[in-house]
Amino acid sequence: MTFQDLQIAPAILKALREEQYTKPTPIQEQAIPSVLAGRDLFGCAQTGTGKTAAFALPIIQRLSEQPVKPNAPRRIRSLILTPTRELAIQIDDNIRAYGRYTSLRSAVIVGGVSQRAQEQALERGADIVIATPGRLIDLMNQSVVDLRHVQILVLDEADRMLDMGFIHDMKKIIAKLPTERQTLFFSATMPPEIAKLVQSLLVNPVKVEITPVSSTVDRIQQSVYLVDKENKLNLLNLLLQDPSIDSALVFTRTKHGADRVAKGLTKAKITAQAIHGDKSQNARQAALNNFKSGATRVLVATDIAARGIDIEELSHVINYNLPNIPETYVHRIGRTGRAGHSGVAISFCEYEELPYLKDIEKLIKKTVPQVKDHPYPMVNMAPAPKQEPTPQGRRAAKPVVAGKAAATGKAEGSSKSEGSAKVEGAGKTPVMQSAQGQAKPSNRRWRR
Ligand code: AMP
């Protein structure tokens, strides 16, 4: 199937050729004809499937085909709601690229940056507005945005908007839209609140479900290292000595953790920056741009900050902390192996994260291969004591210079070296048994 077969207009086809999109992805194949025909849509798909183009292309096409009187004021005819600023900017970039040979205009309305420029963009007129709910509500309250002419509403990553507490804002916004409209609703998961929303907002929708969350990971090469919390930075430094890791997105649980890891890597002369919700919009965008351009090799992120990150050909995803929600693991590792590329996902699992690993393996219905022979095997096999305030001057073990361990010639673990690093099934190891409460604390050392 080609985009031409999907009845995409020549002006858009030209832009897609320039984007080097040779053929539609499955969600595009399934969604585009229905959206072009004006149907409501429920898309159960995650980032990485090509879902942005699945809604953006037919929106651009439908709006650009509508006759507009010369000198008539531009009205907002499509509203796209997304959970994060980064995702909004990403969608806008895509819409500008796909619509570059049309006369449509888009505007981004997001928090964390000055409102003035956004007001001006609205005054100049925009056909498509991509917004995060909070700032849009602010502008609605100030009557600087008019949503009475919206024909197509997109709720993108609706489950994440719910997670982020946007449900009331979403409802308030939707209440101001014409009831006669087309609604496109995307969510990677289907918790009961989402099911309720779908039922209340969509009229006779077409349902498109792409790659259920448990099977998206098949093309990604996964591995897990069981490692004590204190040694994770050492291990990360060590793995990053491998030049085949061009670019790595490292996930930490906390913002503080992201900062600490980025700092530790920088100290070890690995270019790294952190991106999370406490950073200013400009700092986040700068970190993202540096990563995209290759100026920094490692981007350390929390889940929420990473949600809008769209980087083609990201070679590695590293879970510095395993997430407690197994679906999050799938979302994270789906950042690599996009649009047909293969990818590598490496996870670090400390004792207290072993139950998370079990949940992940249950969800993806396979064992994540374990790299057993590495310099920092887990030795702490008991729950960590409650955190006492650290006495001044006492510090966690300093990261070793990664090259030192590597100099033994045994330290391996990248995509290329896993063959020699004994990748084995996780289920049989003493450590996994300890998760079930059977193993004794071990003094197992790295075998030399
Ligand atoms: P999305 O799921 O919308 O975040 O898209 C994931 C990535 O796939 C983005 O980098 C898109 O630019 C890219 N992409 C989307 N559709 C296609 C296509 N038909 N061919 C090649 N790349 C695509």
Residues whose N, C-alpha, C, O or C-beta is under 5 A from the ligand:
A	BS01	AMP	Q20 Y21 T22 K23 P24 T25 Q46 T47 G48 T49 G50 K51 T52 A53 D310 E312 A339
